[in-house]
Amino acid sequence: MCGTCHHLQTRLGPLCSLTTTASPSSTTPDHNMSTKVAVVTGSNKGIGLAIVRALCKQFQGDVYLTARDVGRGQAAVESLASEGLKPMFHQLDINDLNSITTAAAFFKEKYGGVDVLINNAGIAFKVADTAPFAVQAEVTLKTNFFATRDMLTHFLPLIKAGGRVVNVSSFVSSRTLNQCSPALQQRFRSEDITEDELVRLMQQFVDKTKTGEHKQAGWPETAYGVSKTGLTTLSMILARRLSKERPSDGILLNACCPGWVRTDMAGPKAPKSPDEGAVTPVYLALLPPGATEPHGRFVSEKEVQQW
C-alpha cells in the first residue's frame, strides 16, 4: 500500500444531512432553514480537520466537524476556535447505522437539508501491519466502501438543490483499477454498471480474500486500493443517477484525491500538509452556483483525471 493511500488515516467520523422543516409544533419558521450547512465526516484530525478549517474560512454557512468520539471531536472544535473559527459539532460514526440516522434526523430537523457533504472518513492499515489480508480486506472495505455507501444512501436524497457532494478517494483507486483483470476493469469503467453490481463485486473481493482466491479472480493485492476503486466507481454511478432523477437541481457529485498528505497514518515524509491536502476537496465543495462540471468525475490537483 503506497503512502498516498494512507492519506485517509483515521478520518472515521460523522456525516450529516437533512431535508425538511421545523417540527410540526413550530408556529414560526426555523431561521436555520435558510442557513446553508456543510458536513464533513471523520474530521477531528488530519485532512478532515483541514477541510473544516478551510470551509470555516470560505463557506457561507454553518460548518459541522463530525467524529466518532465526542471528546476528540469537541477538542478539535476547541482547537479551531482558538484560531478564531467557529465550527459546530455533531457525533457521527459511519460504521454505526444508528449514528447515521440520528445525525440525519438532526440535520433534517434543523436545516431541512444539506448543502455540502464531504465523505472524508476512512481507514488504511499500515504497510507493516501483520493482520491477515482477509481481515484487512473486510475491515477496510467495511469503512471505506460499505459505510460510506450507507452515508450516501441516507443523505443523498437530502442534498439540497445546488448542493455539492465530495467523496475523498485516492489516486490509488485508479492505479488499482489498472491492476485488475481486463474483465473487472471493463465493469468498473462501464457506464451501465449498477450500484447493486458494484456492491456484489466489492463483496466478491472480500469473500475471495478469505479463501485466498482473489488473485485468481482478477483482484490485486491491495485492500485499500480496491476500497477506493469501489468508492470512485460508486461516485460515478450516483452522479449518473442524480443527473437522471434530479436533472434540474444542479447537484454536483465527485470523487477526488487529496494527494500524499502528512497525517498520523501516512507519516512525516509525505510532501503535502493537511491544509494542502484539503485544497481539492474544498474546491469541489465550493464549485460556484450554476456550474455544471465537473460531475461524476475523479479529480486530483483540481484537474479531472482519466478513469
N, C-alpha and C positions, 0 to 999 in steps of 0.2 A: 504494500500500500504506500503510495508516494506521499510526500509531505503535503502536497496540496490537498489531498483528500482529508488531511487532518483538520483543515480549517474549521470544520463543523464543531469539533470538540464537544464539550458538554453544554450544548446550547439547548438542551431539553427544557422546554418551558411551556408557557401558556399561549393561548391564542384566544381571540375573541371575535364576537360577531353579534349581529343584531338584526332586527327587521321591523319593528312596527311603531307602536305608540306608547304613550304612558298608560298606566293601569286604568281600567275602566272607571275606577272610583274617582279618578282625577277630573276636576271640573275646569282646570286651566291647562293649556298645552305645556308640556315639559320643554323648557328652553333648550335642553340638551338635544332635542330632536333636530334642531337646525345646526348643531355643533358637529363639525367633522371629527372623525375619530380614526386613529391608526393603531393597529395592534401588531406587536412583534413577539413571536414565540421564542422561548429559550433565550431571554435577553438580559439575564443578570450578569453576564460576563462576555468576554471575547467579542466576536463580530456582532452578536446580537445587541450587546450593550452599546457598541459604537454606532449601530444603526439607530437605536433610540436617541443617542446623543445628537446625531445629525438631524433626525426628524424633529426633535425639540427646537432646533435652531431654524429649520426650513419649512416645516409643515404648519399650516394654519388650522390648528385644531388641537384636540386632546391626543396625547401620545401615551399608550399603555405599554409599560415594561411588564412582561409576564415571566414567571418562573415556577418550577415545580415546588421549590422550597420557599415558603413565605419569608422566613428570616433572611435568606440570601437575597431574595427579590427586594425586600424593603431596604436592605443595606445598600443595594445597588441604586435604588431611588435616592437614598440619602447622599450617596457619593455624587450623583448628578446634581442634586440640589446644592451641594457645596460649590458647584461650578456655575450656579445661577440658573440652572434649568429646572423645569417643573414637570417631570413625567409623572404619570399616575401608575398605580399597580393593581394587578389582578392575578391571583393564583391560577396557574394552568399547567397541567401535566398532560401532554398529548397522548401519553400511553394509558391514560385513565379516562374512559368514555364519560364517566360521571363528571369528571373535572371539565371536560369539553362542553357537556350540555349545561352545566352550571354557569360557565363563562358565557356561553351563547345566550342563555336566558338573561343574564345581567346586561349584556350589551344590547340585546333586543329591547329590553325594558327602558334602558337609559338613553339610548341614541336612535333606536329604530333602524339600525343598520350599521354596517362597517364600510368605511371609505377606503381604507388601505389595510391590507393584510399581508404581513411578511412571515412566511413559514420558514423560520430560521433554525428551529430546534432540530438537533441531530446528534449522532454519536459516531465515533470511529474507534476501533481497537488499535492500540499501538502496535507497531511492526513486531516488537519483541514479545508481544502477549502470547502466552503458551496455551490459551484456551483452544480446545479443538475447533477446527474450521467450521464444523457443522453448528457449533454453539455460536461462534462469531457470526455466521450467516443468519441464524434465526434471530439473534438479538439485534443485529444491525438493521436487518430489513424490517423488524417489528417497529422500530422507531422511525427510521429514515424514509421508509416507504409506506407501510401499512398504517402507522399512527398519523403520518402527515396526510394520507388519503382520508382518514377519518375526519381530520380537521376540515379538509376541503369539502367532504360530503356534507358536513353540518353547517359550514359557513359560507360556501359559495352561493347558495340561494339567498343569503342575507346581504351580499355585497350590493351596495347602492349603485344606482346609475352613475357612470363616470368613475367608478371605483377602480382600484389597482390591486392586483394580486401578484406577489413575487414569491417564488419558491427558490430558496437558496440551495442550489445543487453544487456541481463541481465540474471542472473540465475533465476530471477523471471519468465522468459519465460518458463523454464522447470517446475517450481513449479506450474505455472498457467496451463500448459498443463495437469498436473496430477489432476487438479481441474475441468477440463472439463468433459463432459459426455463421456462414452466409445465410442460412435459413433464419436464424434468430435476428441477424441484422436486418433482413428484409422485413420481418414483422415489426421490429422497433421503429423502423423508418416509414412503415406503411401509413398512409393517411386514412385507411379504413380499420386499423386496429381499434378494438373497443376497450373500454375500461375493464370489462369482465375478462377479456382475453389477456390483458396485461396483468391483472391480478393472478390469473392462472399461471402465467409464465413466472412471475415472482415466487409464487408458492412452489412451482416445479423446481426452481433453483434451490430453495430451502430444502425441499424433500430429497433432491438428488445429492445434496451435500451429506445427508445423513447416511447414505449408502455408499458414498464415495464415487458416485457415478456422474457427477456434474460435468467433468471434463468430457466424458464420452458423449454427453448430451449437448455439448457445444458451448458450455459456460466457461469463462475464465476463472482464475483462482483469486478473486477479489470480492469479498462480500460488500465492502464499502462501494466499490465501483459499480457492482450490479444494483445496489440500492439506489444509487444516484442515476444510473441509466434508467431505472424504473421511474424515478421522480421526474426526470426531464421528459420522458415519454408521456407520463401522466399529465404533465403541464400542457403538452401539445394536444392531447385528447380533450382535456377540459376546455382549452381555448376554442377548439373547433365547436364544442358543444355550446359554449357561450355565444359564439357567432351565429349559430343556428337558432338557439332558443331565445336569445335576448339581443337581436341584431341592432336595435335602436338604443341600447343602454350605454354603449361606449365604454364597456369594461375592458381593460387590457390585462391579460394574464401571461406571465413569462417565467421562465426558469433562468437562473444566472449562476455564474461562478465568481466568487469574490476574490479568487486568487489564493496564493500560498501566504497565509497570514500568521503572524506570531501570536499564538494562543497557547494555553496550557498543553493542549494535545500536540499541536504542530511543532512546538518547541521554539527556542530562541533564534534559530538560524533562518527562519522564513524571512523573505525580503520585505513583506508588507506589514505595516502596523494595522491594528484592528480598524482604526479610522480610515485607512486607505482601503481596507477590505470592504468597508461599508459603502464605498462610492457607487459601485454599480447597482447593488440592491436599492439604494436610496434614489438613484437616477430613475430606475424603473418604477419605483413607488410614486415618484413625483412627475411622471410624464404629464405634460400640460393638458388642460381640458381641450377636448376636441381632437386630440391625437388619435390616429388610427393604427400606428405602428410604433414599436414592434408589438406583436401579439402572437402568442403561441410559438415563441422563438426561444433559442438558447443564447444568452447574451454574456459576453465577457469583455471587460475593459470598455463597457458601454457600446460595444460593437456586436452585431448579430453574427453568430458563428454557424458554420455549416454543421448539419446533423447527419 
